[in-house]
Amino acid sequence: MRRFFVKNLLFLITVNLLVKPVWVLLIDRTVQNKVGHASYGTYQALLSVAIIFQILLDFGLVYYNTRILAQDPKRIKDIFPAMLSTRLLFIIGYLLAGFTAGWMLGYRGWELSLLGGVLLIQSFNSLLLFIRSNVSALHKFKADSVLSVIDRLLMIILCGSLLLYPVTAERFGIEWFVGAQIVCYAIAIAIAFTVLRKISGITFRLNIDTTEIRKIIRESLPYATLVFMMAIHMRCDTILVERIAGKEQAGIYAAGYRLLDVGNNMFGLMFAGILLPLFGRMLSQKENTAPIVRVSVNILLPFSFVVAIIAACYGTEIMTALYHDAGSYEGDVFGWLMGAFPAFSMMYIFSTLLTANGNLKLLNYVAVAGVLVNITLNLLLIRQNLALGAAIATCITQSFLAVCYITLSAKKLKLAIDSKWLAAHAGFIFLSAASGYGLMQLDMNWIFSLLLTAALCVGYMFLFRFVSVTAIKQLASNKTSA
């Protein structure tokens, strides 16, 4: 099982590494530099509004659907029509609620029309995720890996063409960016459904069975509450920055958050996408999940700490290289945000484990606590430190939540505490941080210093046996058993 997990995970990460950095660094970043912090900050704030109200769009259906099908894949032909019908009804309610929320928050005119486009993007994205959840629940992880980047690949082609062609590049505005995403998501949905139909034999059929729909809503309610709480504590900061500190500060915060989003989407969410159906099937068959948990932590925790250390040491240089008029303040915002990356990484592993185990009530209690901590810290720190205050609040909140999820997972699933393993991770973090800080003090080009820090940290991963040459050779030669 470990070999199956690692091989699919490596394929997923490879596919995402080939596409998503290009989208983020060459397209999304270029759009922000072209339209300016104010316009892009407004877009990000509206996107956060749309994501928070995604509870009405998703209602936990992805989590619910993945868990049910992972335990019994044969049910897909029975539940897909009802699930699809429920999803389409939710989209209508979501669009109406999103517009109402935007109006109540004070958005008018151009901002409200832009919100409409953003809400449509999220509706299409949610529909794509739902189709993909069926693919991953059937353990077709390689197909799902390709589908996970198809929307971004299409956007790279379309937005890249608009930004490169002189006539369109001169007139390019944030509205074009939104429109391009709508078109690409629509195409991606058509491709994803075609793939799912070939895999499972399902047909596009709606089933407006009110009894079945009510049953789905009732059973997915705990998942919906969890999704809503997590959306608030992960996205309310952008809205609060924009409303309290202004659009310019929201743009600065969005610039720093962009690379954190890359890390979360390419690694944290990718792990969760494979782990949820995998944990679901293992737990239903009474298999021990500890080996998969250990492998996940050994891969994700060292990597996320290396990224956080590099951001802390070279944040100003990175932000200056990526954005116009960026300086030490933007570097500090970026450094604090990336400091939350290890916490996010652990959250994705252990909250997914608890979700697969059915501990939804417990997860909701933790999520509510996270919302209270995050909003309180943001209200206190944004007024004093603007976007930097929100970044500090994010780092503290996510670290608090990570500790909660790890502790509860260890208790509920009786995960053994290995002191030598914990000491190895502590030693790795200390050596990596000391190396990064020491090299930063030397008089050398910052890019060379950054690369040397990364190289040393990779060496420490082998030193502490988080990664082994033997395991890599076995994986490549197919000599290990699943």
N, C-alpha and C positions, 0 to 999 in steps of 0.2 A: 504493500500500500504506500509506503514511503517513496519508493522509486516512481510509482505512478503519479504521486502528488508532485514530486520534484521535477519530473520530466515535463509534465503539463504546465507547471509554474514557470519553468525556464522558457518554454515556448511562448507563453503568454507575455512574460516580461520582454523577451526579444522582440516580439511583434510590436509591443507598445513603445519600446525604445527607438524603433525605426520610424515611428510616426508621430507620437505625441510631443516629443521635444521640438520637432520641426513646427508643429502647430503653435506651440506656446511661445517659442523664442523667435520664430521668423514671421508668424502671422499675427497672433494675438498681441504680442508686444509691439509689433510694427503698427498695428491699428491704434493702440494707445498713444504711441509717439506721434502718430499722424493727426488724430482727432483732439489730443490734449487730455490732461488730467481731469478737467472739469466734466467734459462730455463722457469720458470713459468712467469717471467716478459715478455719474448719474446712472449709467448703464449697469454698473456693478451693484449699486444700491437697489435698483429695480429688479435685478436678477436675484438679489437676496430676498426681496419681498416675495418673488415668485417661488423661490425654493422653500421658504418658510410655510407658505400656504399649499405646498405640495402634498400635505396631509390629505387634502380634499381630492387630490389627483391620484395619489398612489394608494392611500388607505392601507398600507402594509401589504398590498397584494403580491408584490415581488417576493418578500420574505415568506409569506404564507404559501404562495405557489411553489417556490423552490423547495421548501421543507416538505410539503405534501408529495410532490412528484419524486423527490429524492428517496422517499420511503417506499413509494409505489408508482414507478414510471408508467404502468399500464393505464393509469387514470387520466392521462393527458387528453385522450379523445373525448372523454366524458365531461371534463371540467373546463377545457379550453373555450368552447363557445360561450358558456356562462361567464367565465372570467373576462373574456374579451368584451362582452356586452356590458358588464359591470364597469370595466375600464372606460369605455366610450361614454357612458352616463356620467361618470366622475369627471371626465374632461369638460363636459358642459357646465357642471356645477363649479368646477375649478376656475374656469374663465370668468364666470359671473362674480365669484367671490374675490378673485384677484383684482378685477376692476374696482370693486367696492372698496377693498382694502387700500388700493392706490389712491382713490378719491379721499378716503378718510385720513390718509397720511399727508394730504396736502398737494398731491401731484395734479397738475392740470395741463391741458393743451398738448403740446409736443411731448411732454414727459408721459402723459397718459397714453398717447398713441404708441410711444415706444414700449411702454409697459405691455400693451396688447401683443406686440410682436414677441416680447420676451416670454409672456405667458404661453404663446403658441409654441415657441421653442421648447419650453419645459413639458408641454403636453406631448409633443412628438418624441422628446427624449424619454419620457416615462413609458410611452407605448413601445419604443425600441427596447428599453430595459425589460419590459414585461415579456416580449417575444424572446429576448436573450435568456431570461430566467428559465424558460422552458427548455432551451438548448442546453444550458449548463446543468439543469436538474437531471437531464438524461445522460449526464457525464460525457457529453460531446464537447470537451473543454477546448480542443483545438479549433473547432468551428466557432465557438463562442469567442475565442481569442481574436480571430480575424474580424468577427462582427463588432468587437469592442473598439476597433479603430476605424471601421469603415466610414463612419460619419465624419471623423476628423480628416481622413484621407480625402474625402470629397470636398471638405471645406478648404483644405490646403490648395487643392487644384483651383477651385472657384475663386476664393478670396485672393490667392496668390496671383491669379490672372488679373483680377480687378486692381490690385495694388501695383502690378508691374506695367500694365498698359497705360501709357501716359494720359490719355483722355479721361479714363475712369479714375486713375490715381489722383488726378488733380481735383476731382469733384467728390472723392470718397468721403463719406460721413458715417457716423455710428449707425444710422438707419440702414445703410447698405450692408453693414456687418451683420445686423440682425436678419435682414432679408435673405442673405446668402446662407445663413444657418438654417432657416426655415426650409429652403429648397433642398439642402443637403440631407437634412433629417428625413424629409419625405422620401427621398430616394433610398436612404439607408433602411427605412422601415420596409419598403417593398423588397429589398434584397434579403433582409433578415427573415421575413415571412416565407420567402421562397425556399431558403435554406431549411427552416423549421418544417415546412411541408414535405421536403424530400427526406428529412430524417425520421419524422414521426407519422407521415401519411395523413395528417389533419387537413381539413379544408376550411376555407374562410366561411364561417357560418355563425350567425348570431343566435343567441338563445335568451330572449327577454322573458325568462321565467322568474317572476317576482319572488316566488318561494325560494328558489335556488340563490337568487341574488341577495335576499335577506340573510340567508344562511352564510354566504360568503362574507358579507359585511360583518355579521355578528362574530364569526370565527376569526376574522382578520383584525378586529378592533384593537386587541392588545398590540399587534404589530403596528397599526396605524398610530396609536398613541406614542409608541417608541420613536417612530420615524419623525413625528411632529416635534417631540421634545429634543431629539438630536438635531433637527434642522434649526431650531431656535438657538441652541447653545453654540452651533457651528456657524450661523449666518447672521444673527442679530447684530453682531459687532459692526459689520459694514453699514447697516442701516443707521445705527446709532452714531457712527462717525460722520456720516453724510448729514444727518439731521442736526447734530450738536456742533460739530467742528467745521462743516462746510464741504462743498463738492471737491475742492482742491485736496483737502486732507483725505477724503474718500478715495480719490485717485491715487494718492501716495500709498495708502493702505492696500489698495487693490494691486498696485505694482509689486509690493512686498509679498502679498498673499499668493501671487501667481505661481511662484516656484513651490510654495507649500502645497498648492493645489496639484501641481504636477507630481510631487512626491506621493501625495495621498492617492491620486487617481491611478498612477502607474504602478504603485506598490501596495499601499494599504488596501484600497478597494479591489485590486486584482487578487490579492490574497483572500480577501473576504468572499469574492465571487466564486473561488474554487473551494474554500474551506466550508462554506455553509452547506452545499449539497454533500460534500465529503463527510463532514461531521454528522450531518443528519442521517446518512446511511449507516455510518459506523456505530452511532449511538443506538439506532433502531435494531442493529444486529449485535448489540452488547460488546462491541469491540473497544479496546483501549485506545483512547485518543491522545494519550500523553506523548507518544513518539512523534506524531504529527505536530503537536503543539511545540515540542522542543525544536524540531527542525525549523518551524516557522519563526520562532524567536531567534534561533541561531543565524538565520538569514537576515531577518528584518531589523532586529534591534541594533547590531553592529553597524549596518549600513546607514540606518537613520541617524545614529549618533555621529558618524563620520560627516554626514551632510550638515548636521547642526553645528558641529565644531568648525567646519570650513566656513559656514555662514557667519558664525561669531567672529572668526579671525579676519575674514576678507569680505565682510558684508558691504562695506563702503565701496571697495574696488569693483565688486560684482555689479552693484546697482548703478554705479557711474558708467560702467561699460554697457549696460543694457538700456538705460533711460536718459533722455535729455535732461539736463539741469539737476541731476541727482547728486546728493552729497552725503555727508556723514549722518545726517538725520535719517534719510531714507535707508542708509546702511544699518542704523540701529533698529529701525522698524523691522527690516528684513531679518536681522539677527534674532530678535525676540520671537518673531513668527516661526522661524525655522527651529528655534529651541523647542517648539511644541511638536515637531515632527516625530521624535521617538515616542512621545505619549500617544499621538494619533496611531502610530504603527501598532503599539501594544493594544490599544482599544479595538482596532479592527480584528485582531486575533482573538482576544478573550471575550469581547462582546458577541462575536460571531459564535463562539463556543457555547456561551450561555443561551443565545437565541436558538441554536440547534437543539439544545437540551430542553427547551421549552420554558426557561425561567423568565418569561416575559414580564411578570408582575415585578420581580426583583429589578430587572433592567429598567423598567419605567420609574421606579423609585429613585434609582441612581441618576437617570436622565433628568428628572425633576430637580434633583439637587444640583446637577450641573447647570441647569437653566438659571436657578436662583443665584448661584455663585457667579456665573458669567455676567448676568445683567447687573448685579450689584457692583462687581468690579469695573465693568465698563462705564457705568454712570459715575463712579468715583474717579476713575483714572482718565477718561477722555476729556473731561473738563479741565484737568490739570496738565495733561501731556498730549492731548489731541490723538493723532493716529498711533503714536508710540504707546499711549496708555491702553488702547485697544489691543495692541500686540502683546503687551505685558499680561493683560487680562486673559487673552487666549492661551498663552503659555501656562499660566497658573491653573486655569480651569481644566485644560486637557490633561495636565499632569495629575490633578486631583481625581479625574474620572478614570484615568489609566490605573491608578493604584486601587481604586474601588473595584474595577472589573477583574483585575488580576487576583485580588484577595477573595472575591466572591467565587471566581472560577476554581481556585484552589480548594475552597471549602465545599462547594457543591459537587464537584467532580472528583474530589479527593486526589488532587494532583500532588505528588510527592515533592517536597522541597529539597533540592540537592544543593547543599552549601558550597561544594566545590564548583558546581556549575555557575552559581551566583557570583562566587569570588572571581571566576574567570571573566565574566562580563564586567564586573567592577574593575578588574585589572586592565581589561581592554580599554574601557572608557578613560581611565586615568592616563594610560600610556598615550592614547590618541590625542587627548586634550593637551597633555604636556608637549607632545611633538608639534602639534599645531601652533601652540603659543610660542614655543622655542624658535621654530622656523620663521614665525612672523617677525621676530625681533632681529633677524639677520638682514643684512643689506643686500638683498637680491630682488629680482623681478618678481612681483606678486604672483604672476601666473605660474612661474617655475616653482615658487614656494608652495603654492596651492597644490600643484601636481605632485610635488615631493611629499607633502603631507598625506595626500590620498594614497600614494604608493606605499608609504610606511604603514598606514592603517590597514591596507589590504594584507600586507605582510603580517600584521598583528592578528588578523583573522585566522591565518594559517597557524600562527604561533599558538593561539589559544584553542585551535582545533574546531573552530566554528565551521570552517571549510577544510576539507582534507583532499590531498592529491589522489589518494587511493579511492575515495568515494567518487571523485570526478571520473577517474579511469573506469571504474566499475559501471557507472551510469552510461558512459559513452560506449562501452563494449557490451551492454545489456546482460551482464553477468549476475546482477543482483536480482533477487526475486521481488515480486510486487508485494 
